[in-house]
Amino acid sequence: MKFRDELITNLLNNEGGKIGKFFREIKPSRNQEICLAQGYGLNQKVPIRLLAYPIPVMRLSTQLGNPAINLYIAKHGVERANSNNYQNSCDLVKKALQKYVKTFYQIELEVLIDSGTFSAFTNVIKSLMPSALKIYQSDEQIKAFADKRGGMNAIQYMIEHIFYMRDPINVPNMKECLLVKEMSLNHKHIIMIGGPAEKIFYRFRQQMVERMGFHEQWKSTQIFTQIGDPPTYYCYENEPVFGCDLPDSVDEMFRLLSSLLDSNQGKVKNILRDYKILLQEFAGVEKFSLPHEVAKEVLERGYEKLKHFISEL
């Protein structure tokens, strides 16, 4: 298989060409069971920037023949963690993602929604909690993360990621505990694509699998993208959101975005990067440029298509 690393440059973290090497080693074809997967959190408002997040998944899929693609929304998981209702934003995210995939990749993709709690899941969470607490007590980064986000609720949400992401952890009833019921375990390779916010969850998941043991019914691989720092579902004040009119020109939008966080220029820079990746996708580029290298005409063309896309949503 000829895997073109330049087609994922500036989309996925590919130091030393490790992603291309991985796919060449497993030699994926249309007949192999590969699943690309990505999860989505929710907020009461949905930033338009959300549409940047699936781009690495879909661009990767075009090089892999015909892989299964699972985009899923952790609606109930977010509600368990935050005690809020996110039905409206969930419906909007699902509609936007499905329209994006159909428009740009001609694929009728059903975006999946997680389930609420059930007895098998509750029991397995209880059985894993002692190991999770040991990790929490021994790992300062994980402890600090959980303490800032509600303590035990955050630890449970971290455990839940094992079942969202189908880690090959050695528990007897994995299939019965999947939080997204439509997901299949009949894949040779389950490949998660996540942003920087997923790194702490990956750190936790790895330690849980090490403690509990793993099986070899399938392989689980984590790939990271720089898109989503801050997460694309996190809405900053005055950030463009679905349901609001976009500025007339791309220059106006970037002036607005640049004024969002005067005290946190790092986050502003990352938000601008996400939008420039999004506009390159909508402009139909083959290869993605660094933010400061994107031609203005590409940004303008992508912005006009983005406005049209949103007006029809």
Secondary structure by P-SEA (a helix, b strand, c coil): ccccccccccccccccaaaaaaaaaaccccccbbbbbbbbbbcccccccccccaaaaaaaaaaccccbbbbbbaaaaaaaacccccaaaaaaaaaaaaaaaaacccccccbbbbbcccaaaaaaaaaaaaaaaaaaaccaaaaaaaaaccaaaaaaaaaaaaaaacccccccccccccccccccccccbbbbbbcccaaaaaaaaaaaaaaacccccbbbbbbbbccccccccccccccccccccccccaaaaaaaaaacccccaaaaaaaaaaaaaaaaaaaccccccccccccaaaaaaaaaaaaaaaaac
